[in-house]
Amino acid sequence: MADAETLDDFAGRLGGMAACYAALGSTLEDVALVKKLLDSVPDRLYAAVAGIEQFCNVDMMAFEDALGPLKAFDERVRRRGQDGGGHGGDQLMFTSAQWRARERQRGGARNDDDGARSEASGFGGNKRGRCYKCGERGHFKRDCPQWKKAPAAERALLVDGDVEDAGLL
């Protein structure tokens, strides 16, 4: 099977070969067709072939039962390539320059300081987070200077004694 050839075309050729066998008075069993199909698919479908051989009984499998999963896998691989996948498995990891370019392209680059780690990730100069009270970096809400300066009305009321004594019920 050629790389540019579709599975439908190749299955048609195998069906034509089975028809020629039948015209000559011999039969080509499904087992032989399945083995020819699995042995002749291109490398991009090797993962599907390995799965079929590992989890299915190839000696008892019908030709259509082998063709279906291969077609589904091929369609998924082709669709992923059309979506601009580019990360289909050729490269396991990016270099730092490739990663920065990828982040810039996606609009997620935070800083462009040639490989220096981001402060937001916890590395570098400012090792503290952002305060949820005042929004400033360098401290958390529990340590916020504005929190301690809050007026008495904002603070929680502390009740000594029973709730009934406080007149809340």
Secondary structure, 3 states (H helix, E strand, C coil): CCCCCCHHHHHHHHHHHHHHHHHCCCCCCHHHHHHHHHHHCCHHHHHHHHHHHHHCCHHHCCHHHHHHHHHHHHHHHHHHHHCCCCCCCCCCCCCHHHHHHHHHHHCCCCCCCCCCCCCCCCCCCCCCCECCCCCCECCCHHHCHHHHCCCCCCCCCCCCCCCCCCCCC
